[in-house]
Amino acid sequence: MTPGSIHLSAAEFCEAFPYHFAFDRELRVVQFGSNLPRICPRIEVGAPVGGLLELRRPHIPFLPAVLEKNLKELFLIECSSTGTLMRGQIIAREGGRHFLFLGSPWFTDAGEVIAAGLGLHDFAIHDPGMDMLLVMQAQKTALGELKDLTTLLTRQRAELRAANQELKARNEVLQALEQARIRNDKEIRLLSLVASRTDNAVVITDSRGLIVWVNEGFRRITEYTLEEVAHRTPGSVLQGPDTDKGVVAQIRDQVRAGQGFKAELLNYSKSGRKYWIQIEVQPVFDEQGDLVNYLAIETDTTDQRRAQEALRSEKEVLSATLRSIVDGVIVVDDSQRVQLLNPAAETFTGWSSARAAGRPIDEVFVLADPAGSTLPSPLAEAFRTGEVVGNIHTLEGGLLMQGVDGHPVTVVASAVPMLDSEGRVNGGLLVFRDITSELDTKQMRQDFVHSVSHELHTPLTTISGFVTTLLRDPEMPLELRSEFLRIVETQATRLRRLVQDILEISRVEGGEHMYESGEVDLRAITLMSLEEVQAQAETRHIRLDHVLPPSTAPFTGDAARLQSVVTNLLTNAIKFSHERGRVTLRLEVDRAGYRLTVKDDGIGIPKSEQTRIFEKFYRVPRPGRQIPGTGLGLSLTQGIIHHYGGRIEVESDPGTGACFIVHLPRNTPS
């Protein structure tokens, strides 16, 4: 006979399990044992389980998906209408389509069986519950008989009292001792029964704190048997080097005072494994008030502490991550009210996390479209769909957010819904990034490409035109040919300077900006720059004035780069001057070092633009006027000056020209 060949008829199954019941995934009764209506009168096929029965243990929802994960657990179920408990197991049948409870009523006293209207014939023959009830009933009967016997002895001692008072007194003492022993034995038996069924460690000591009994839970947790720890104190067996000595001292004081206590401390198992326990100790006294025992219940809290430590560590990591993220992060609850802002979000919005807590997200994170109309946050859509909305890794689809100073900034945002175990949105995360500067940089790069294209196109067109003319007319007069070649050379020089500027800015951004170092003369460098821009000034009929020191101006640095500083400032001054204007250059020596001034009487620079003219690619807007340039010259100039520990300043008003002042220290740069 194989296990698969055993089949029971319905009658045989009900006889073996008279209190069973089965239910489907809709939690409706499909079958039940013949005796189940005795304790649950309202049960019937098709009835909802939830209205008839309540799950008392384990503490989980009465749901099929949850039950399938806990089929190895012992279940304690209460009949709602009578309060009767049943104890047994639940198994899944037919691939999880049905569930079957196999168990029986759970009584702790024979009187409860009688009160429920049940008898021995109402239980399956194999049911161990009835054996326990019979044992308890036998103990109760024996105790009753013992009480009857005691009464008889008392009556007999009363008859002999007159004959022997001394014997009476001794018998009274013996009786008291016997009663105390019986009570203690009964209490120990009951405690043993309870302790044997708990996962916690249970320890009973005598009045001196020496172990007299431990349960199976103690052996499982500590790996010690009763024989190994009997007549020893728990501390001498379980405590080790890392056990908190202060807690041990407090426990010792409580034991000496005969008082109960609670504590948490680190213990060691027999194999040396460290584990944490939460211990509760209560003293046990006899009728005379004398201390006879201590009862200790110890709960292993190691996993709980590890989980708490892991949770605390995760919170610290999350907190550190949120603090370090440069993007703004806002956490909201299921009603879209703010729970937390990271430091970046506090900076962007002007709200502190504490002040924003509990406020609606649309009050803290205010969005608007280009027309100024208020928009809801992306969280509204994320809550509605349960999906991620938006993308912060793009410059497209930017929204206007009200900044700290009331001015709008452009942001991209992403909203992430947080779901519970049943897929319902119970919170959300809003991540946003300020892309204002990135958009500005993008625009400047686009302007730069446009400017470079224009700057390249103009000289190339000129060179191409004159070279074509020269090639087509071999007999061109020498004077005219020389003039054409001079123009080609000028445009080629312009192209070379443009390419050099582009390569230079590329080296700066790529970290390849190398400087040569040597003794140079700033006076000579200034004269070479004046000579270099002379032709450009003459073309626009601009007068170049200069005031230089009478002797050399020694400096340690890169001659080519220092000359590019002077040339760039002179070129800009000529470019932005009016026709027939004047550019003045001064090189002066003071106690701090050298002061180079380049002043023009041109169109000037608005105050609002003076902080940006040193940015790469940036060019001051000149409506209705096209002035060639790439927006790189002043950025490169400032970088060279800063390399030598100097600084550059600008003084200007629109229509009055501009004055650039360079300060260079005398000492050799590091």
ROLUM-914862 format. One line per 10 residues: their letters; for each residue z, y, x of C-alpha. Coordinates in steps of 0.5 Angstrom, whole numbers, plus 500, padded with zeros to 3 digits. Each point is the difference from the previous one (the first is absolute). Layout:
// residues N
A = Z:Y:X ~ ... .
END
This chain:
// residues 670
MTPGSIHLSA = 500:500:500 ~ 498:507:503 ~ 503:507:498 ~ 494:502:496 ~ 500:493:496 ~ 507:502:496 ~ 499:503:494 ~ 505:502:494 ~ 499:500:493 ~ 503:506:496 .
AEFCEAFPYH = 506:496:498 ~ 502:498:507 ~ 499:507:503 ~ 504:503:495 ~ 505:494:501 ~ 500:502:507 ~ 500:507:499 ~ 503:502:494 ~ 500:508:501 ~ 494:501:504 .
FAFDRELRVV = 495:505:497 ~ 493:502:502 ~ 496:507:500 ~ 493:502:501 ~ 498:506:505 ~ 501:505:493 ~ 507:498:500 ~ 500:496:494 ~ 503:493:498 ~ 495:495:500 .
QFGSNLPRIC = 506:494:500 ~ 507:499:500 ~ 505:494:501 ~ 503:497:493 ~ 507:503:502 ~ 498:507:502 ~ 501:502:493 ~ 507:498:500 ~ 502:506:505 ~ 494:504:498 .
PRIEVGAPVG = 499:500:493 ~ 494:505:500 ~ 495:496:504 ~ 494:498:498 ~ 493:499:502 ~ 496:507:501 ~ 506:504:500 ~ 501:505:506 ~ 504:497:506 ~ 503:507:501 .
GLLELRRPHI = 503:501:493 ~ 503:493:501 ~ 502:499:507 ~ 503:505:506 ~ 499:498:507 ~ 507:501:503 ~ 498:498:507 ~ 497:501:504 ~ 499:507:499 ~ 493:501:499 .
PFLPAVLEKN = 495:502:494 ~ 498:494:495 ~ 493:501:502 ~ 495:494:502 ~ 498:503:506 ~ 507:501:503 ~ 502:493:497 ~ 495:497:504 ~ 503:503:507 ~ 507:497:498 .
LKELFLIECS = 499:493:498 ~ 504:498:505 ~ 506:504:497 ~ 506:497:496 ~ 499:504:493 ~ 506:502:495 ~ 497:501:493 ~ 504:503:495 ~ 499:499:492 ~ 500:507:497 .
STGTLMRGQI = 503:498:493 ~ 505:495:503 ~ 502:503:507 ~ 499:492:502 ~ 498:500:507 ~ 495:494:503 ~ 499:499:507 ~ 494:496:503 ~ 493:501:503 ~ 493:503:498 .
IAREGGRHFL = 494:496:502 ~ 493:503:499 ~ 495:495:497 ~ 493:499:499 ~ 498:505:505 ~ 505:505:498 ~ 498:501:493 ~ 506:497:497 ~ 507:500:503 ~ 506:495:499 .
FLGSPWFTDA = 507:501:500 ~ 504:494:502 ~ 508:500:499 ~ 506:500:495 ~ 505:504:498 ~ 505:503:505 ~ 508:499:498 ~ 506:501:504 ~ 505:497:495 ~ 500:495:496 .
GEVIAAGLGL = 502:504:494 ~ 494:504:501 ~ 496:494:498 ~ 504:499:494 ~ 499:507:498 ~ 493:499:500 ~ 500:494:496 ~ 498:496:505 ~ 502:493:502 ~ 499:495:506 .
HDFAIHDPGM = 494:497:496 ~ 496:507:500 ~ 499:499:507 ~ 495:496:504 ~ 504:494:504 ~ 498:503:507 ~ 503:507:498 ~ 505:501:506 ~ 503:506:496 ~ 503:495:495 .
DMLLVMQAQK = 503:496:506 ~ 503:507:503 ~ 503:501:493 ~ 503:493:499 ~ 504:501:507 ~ 502:507:498 ~ 503:497:493 ~ 503:494:504 ~ 503:506:504 ~ 503:503:494 .
TALGELKDLT = 502:494:497 ~ 504:498:506 ~ 503:507:501 ~ 502:499:493 ~ 503:494:501 ~ 504:502:506 ~ 503:506:496 ~ 502:495:495 ~ 503:496:506 ~ 503:506:502 .
TLLTRQRAEL = 503:502:494 ~ 503:493:499 ~ 503:500:507 ~ 503:507:498 ~ 503:497:494 ~ 503:494:504 ~ 503:505:505 ~ 503:504:495 ~ 504:494:498 ~ 502:499:507 .
RAANQELKAR = 502:507:501 ~ 507:499:498 ~ 501:494:505 ~ 497:503:506 ~ 498:507:501 ~ 498:500:507 ~ 495:495:498 ~ 498:504:495 ~ 499:506:505 ~ 496:496:505 .
NEVLQALEQA = 496:497:494 ~ 498:507:498 ~ 498:502:507 ~ 496:494:500 ~ 497:501:494 ~ 498:507:502 ~ 497:498:506 ~ 496:495:497 ~ 497:505:495 ~ 498:504:505 .
RIRNDKEIRL = 497:495:504 ~ 496:498:493 ~ 498:507:499 ~ 498:501:507 ~ 496:493:500 ~ 496:502:494 ~ 499:507:502 ~ 497:497:507 ~ 496:495:496 ~ 497:506:495 .
LSLVASRTDN = 498:504:506 ~ 497:494:504 ~ 496:499:494 ~ 498:507:500 ~ 499:501:507 ~ 496:494:501 ~ 495:503:495 ~ 499:507:504 ~ 495:502:505 ~ 506:504:503 .
AVVITDSRGL = 505:498:505 ~ 507:498:497 ~ 506:500:505 ~ 507:498:498 ~ 506:501:505 ~ 507:499:500 ~ 505:506:500 ~ 499:501:507 ~ 493:500:500 ~ 498:493:502 .
IVWVNEGFRR = 494:497:497 ~ 502:494:495 ~ 493:500:496 ~ 493:502:501 ~ 494:499:495 ~ 493:497:502 ~ 497:508:500 ~ 505:501:506 ~ 497:494:504 ~ 493:502:498 .
ITEYTLEEVA = 501:507:503 ~ 505:499:505 ~ 498:493:502 ~ 507:498:501 ~ 503:494:496 ~ 507:500:497 ~ 502:496:506 ~ 498:504:505 ~ 504:507:497 ~ 506:497:497 .
HRTPGSVLQG = 507:503:502 ~ 496:505:503 ~ 499:508:498 ~ 493:502:498 ~ 500:505:505 ~ 501:496:506 ~ 494:495:498 ~ 495:505:497 ~ 501:507:504 ~ 497:502:507 .
PDTDKGVVAQ = 499:505:505 ~ 496:505:495 ~ 505:499:494 ~ 503:507:498 ~ 507:500:503 ~ 502:506:496 ~ 498:496:493 ~ 503:493:503 ~ 507:504:501 ~ 500:503:493 .
IRDQVRAGQG = 499:493:497 ~ 506:498:505 ~ 504:505:497 ~ 498:498:493 ~ 502:493:501 ~ 506:502:503 ~ 502:504:494 ~ 498:494:495 ~ 495:505:497 ~ 492:499:497 .
FKAELLNYSK = 495:503:504 ~ 492:501:500 ~ 496:501:507 ~ 494:499:503 ~ 499:497:507 ~ 496:497:505 ~ 501:492:501 ~ 498:495:505 ~ 497:493:497 ~ 502:493:504 .
SGRKYWIQIE = 493:501:504 ~ 501:507:502 ~ 496:503:494 ~ 502:507:498 ~ 501:502:493 ~ 503:505:495 ~ 505:498:495 ~ 503:504:494 ~ 507:497:499 ~ 505:501:494 .
VQPVFDEQGD = 507:497:501 ~ 505:499:495 ~ 507:497:501 ~ 503:495:496 ~ 507:500:498 ~ 505:494:496 ~ 504:502:494 ~ 506:502:505 ~ 495:505:503 ~ 500:497:506 .
LVNYLAIETD = 493:500:504 ~ 497:493:500 ~ 493:501:502 ~ 494:505:501 ~ 493:499:497 ~ 494:503:503 ~ 493:501:498 ~ 495:501:505 ~ 493:503:498 ~ 494:499:506 .
TTDQRRAQEA = 497:507:500 ~ 496:499:506 ~ 493:500:496 ~ 503:506:496 ~ 502:504:506 ~ 493:499:504 ~ 496:502:493 ~ 504:506:500 ~ 499:501:508 ~ 493:499:499 .
LRSEKEVLSA = 499:505:494 ~ 504:505:504 ~ 495:499:506 ~ 494:500:495 ~ 503:507:497 ~ 501:503:507 ~ 493:498:502 ~ 497:502:493 ~ 504:507:501 ~ 498:501:508 .
TLRSIVDGVI = 493:498:497 ~ 500:505:495 ~ 503:505:505 ~ 495:499:505 ~ 494:500:495 ~ 496:507:501 ~ 497:499:493 ~ 504:502:494 ~ 503:494:496 ~ 504:501:493 .
VVDDSQRVQL = 503:494:497 ~ 501:500:492 ~ 503:496:495 ~ 497:497:494 ~ 500:506:496 ~ 497:504:506 ~ 506:504:502 ~ 501:501:507 ~ 505:495:504 ~ 498:502:507 .
LNPAAETFTG = 496:505:505 ~ 499:499:507 ~ 500:505:505 ~ 493:502:500 ~ 500:500:492 ~ 506:505:500 ~ 496:504:505 ~ 494:500:496 ~ 503:501:493 ~ 506:505:502 .
WSSARAAGRP = 504:495:496 ~ 506:496:504 ~ 501:493:498 ~ 507:502:497 ~ 497:505:496 ~ 494:497:497 ~ 504:493:498 ~ 499:499:493 ~ 495:505:498 ~ 493:499:497 .
IDEVFVLADP = 495:499:506 ~ 495:505:497 ~ 506:505:501 ~ 500:498:508 ~ 493:499:501 ~ 496:505:497 ~ 492:499:500 ~ 495:504:498 ~ 492:500:499 ~ 496:505:504 .
AGSTLPSPLA = 500:505:494 ~ 508:500:500 ~ 501:495:494 ~ 506:496:501 ~ 498:492:501 ~ 505:494:499 ~ 502:496:506 ~ 496:494:502 ~ 506:496:498 ~ 499:501:492 .
EAFRTGEVVG = 493:496:501 ~ 504:495:505 ~ 505:499:495 ~ 495:499:494 ~ 495:495:504 ~ 505:496:504 ~ 496:501:506 ~ 499:505:506 ~ 497:506:499 ~ 497:505:505 .
NIHTLEGGLL = 499:499:508 ~ 503:504:505 ~ 496:498:506 ~ 494:505:498 ~ 498:507:499 ~ 497:499:494 ~ 503:502:493 ~ 505:505:503 ~ 505:503:495 ~ 504:507:500 .
MQGVDGHPVT = 507:499:501 ~ 505:506:499 ~ 503:501:507 ~ 507:502:502 ~ 498:507:500 ~ 496:500:494 ~ 493:500:503 ~ 496:494:498 ~ 498:494:506 ~ 495:495:499 .
VVASAVPMLD = 503:493:500 ~ 497:493:499 ~ 505:495:496 ~ 501:493:498 ~ 504:497:495 ~ 503:493:500 ~ 504:497:494 ~ 506:495:502 ~ 500:494:495 ~ 506:496:498 .
SEGRVNGGLL = 499:492:500 ~ 497:500:493 ~ 495:505:502 ~ 502:506:497 ~ 500:507:503 ~ 508:502:502 ~ 498:505:505 ~ 495:503:505 ~ 498:503:507 ~ 496:506:501 .
VFRDITSELD = 498:502:507 ~ 496:506:501 ~ 497:503:506 ~ 499:508:502 ~ 492:500:502 ~ 500:508:500 ~ 499:500:508 ~ 496:494:500 ~ 495:503:495 ~ 500:507:504 .
TKQMRQDFVH = 498:496:506 ~ 495:496:497 ~ 497:507:497 ~ 501:503:507 ~ 496:494:503 ~ 495:500:495 ~ 499:508:502 ~ 500:498:507 ~ 494:495:500 ~ 497:505:496 .
SVSHELHTPL = 501:505:505 ~ 498:496:506 ~ 494:498:496 ~ 498:507:500 ~ 502:502:507 ~ 496:494:502 ~ 494:502:496 ~ 499:507:502 ~ 500:499:508 ~ 496:494:499 .
TTISGFVTTL = 495:503:495 ~ 499:506:505 ~ 499:496:506 ~ 495:495:497 ~ 496:506:498 ~ 500:504:506 ~ 499:493:504 ~ 494:498:495 ~ 497:507:501 ~ 501:500:508 .
LRDPEMPLEL = 496:493:500 ~ 495:502:496 ~ 498:506:504 ~ 500:498:507 ~ 496:507:502 ~ 506:504:497 ~ 502:506:504 ~ 505:499:505 ~ 505:506:497 ~ 499:497:493 .
RSEFLRIVET = 501:493:503 ~ 507:502:503 ~ 502:503:494 ~ 499:494:496 ~ 504:496:505 ~ 506:504:501 ~ 500:500:492 ~ 500:492:501 ~ 505:500:505 ~ 505:505:496 .
QATRLRRLVQ = 499:495:494 ~ 501:494:504 ~ 507:503:503 ~ 502:501:493 ~ 498:493:498 ~ 504:498:507 ~ 506:504:498 ~ 500:497:493 ~ 500:493:502 ~ 505:501:505 .
DILEISRVEG = 505:503:495 ~ 499:494:495 ~ 501:495:506 ~ 506:504:502 ~ 503:499:493 ~ 498:493:500 ~ 504:499:507 ~ 506:504:497 ~ 500:495:494 ~ 499:494:504 .
GEHMYESGEV = 506:502:505 ~ 495:500:506 ~ 501:508:501 ~ 500:500:508 ~ 502:506:504 ~ 498:501:507 ~ 505:504:504 ~ 499:505:506 ~ 502:507:502 ~ 495:505:496 .
DLRAITLMSL = 499:508:499 ~ 501:502:493 ~ 497:507:502 ~ 493:496:503 ~ 500:495:494 ~ 500:506:495 ~ 494:504:504 ~ 496:493:499 ~ 502:500:493 ~ 498:507:499 .
EEVQAQAETR = 493:499:504 ~ 499:494:495 ~ 500:503:494 ~ 497:507:502 ~ 493:498:497 ~ 503:498:494 ~ 503:507:499 ~ 494:503:502 ~ 496:497:495 ~ 505:503:495 .
HIRLDHVLPP = 500:507:504 ~ 508:499:501 ~ 503:503:505 ~ 505:496:505 ~ 506:503:503 ~ 505:497:504 ~ 506:502:504 ~ 502:495:506 ~ 506:500:505 ~ 497:503:507 .
STAPFTGDAA = 502:493:503 ~ 499:493:499 ~ 504:497:494 ~ 502:493:503 ~ 502:494:495 ~ 500:493:501 ~ 496:496:495 ~ 493:498:498 ~ 495:505:501 ~ 494:498:495 .
RLQSVVTNLL = 505:499:494 ~ 503:507:502 ~ 494:503:500 ~ 498:497:493 ~ 506:504:497 ~ 498:506:503 ~ 492:499:498 ~ 502:497:493 ~ 504:507:498 ~ 495:504:503 .
TNAIKFSHER = 494:496:496 ~ 504:501:493 ~ 502:507:502 ~ 492:502:501 ~ 498:495:494 ~ 505:504:495 ~ 499:507:502 ~ 495:505:497 ~ 493:502:503 ~ 502:505:506 .
GRVTLRLEVD = 507:498:500 ~ 505:500:505 ~ 504:494:503 ~ 505:501:505 ~ 503:495:505 ~ 507:501:504 ~ 503:495:505 ~ 507:503:501 ~ 506:497:505 ~ 507:501:497 .
RAGYRLTVKD = 507:496:502 ~ 499:494:496 ~ 493:499:502 ~ 493:502:498 ~ 498:504:494 ~ 492:499:497 ~ 498:505:495 ~ 493:499:496 ~ 499:506:495 ~ 494:501:496 .
DGIGIPKSEQ = 499:506:494 ~ 496:495:495 ~ 502:497:493 ~ 507:498:502 ~ 504:494:497 ~ 504:500:493 ~ 507:499:501 ~ 500:494:496 ~ 495:496:504 ~ 503:502:507 .
TRIFEKFYRV = 505:494:500 ~ 494:495:499 ~ 495:503:505 ~ 502:495:505 ~ 499:494:496 ~ 495:495:502 ~ 493:501:496 ~ 503:506:496 ~ 496:506:499 ~ 502:507:496 .
PRPGRQIPGT = 496:500:494 ~ 495:506:500 ~ 497:501:494 ~ 493:502:500 ~ 500:500:508 ~ 497:494:504 ~ 503:500:507 ~ 499:494:504 ~ 505:496:503 ~ 504:493:499 .
GLGLSLTQGI = 507:502:500 ~ 502:496:506 ~ 500:506:505 ~ 507:503:499 ~ 503:493:499 ~ 498:498:507 ~ 502:506:503 ~ 507:500:497 ~ 501:492:502 ~ 498:503:507 .
IHHYGGRIEV = 505:505:500 ~ 506:496:497 ~ 498:495:506 ~ 502:505:505 ~ 506:502:496 ~ 497:506:497 ~ 499:503:494 ~ 495:504:496 ~ 501:505:495 ~ 495:504:495 .
ESDPGTGACF = 501:507:497 ~ 495:503:495 ~ 498:503:493 ~ 494:499:496 ~ 495:506:503 ~ 504:502:506 ~ 498:494:505 ~ 504:495:503 ~ 504:499:506 ~ 502:494:503 .
IVHLPRNTPS = 506:500:505 ~ 501:494:505 ~ 506:499:504 ~ 500:495:506 ~ 506:499:505 ~ 500:501:507 ~ 503:493:502 ~ 495:493:501 ~ 500:496:493 ~ 503:493:500 .
END
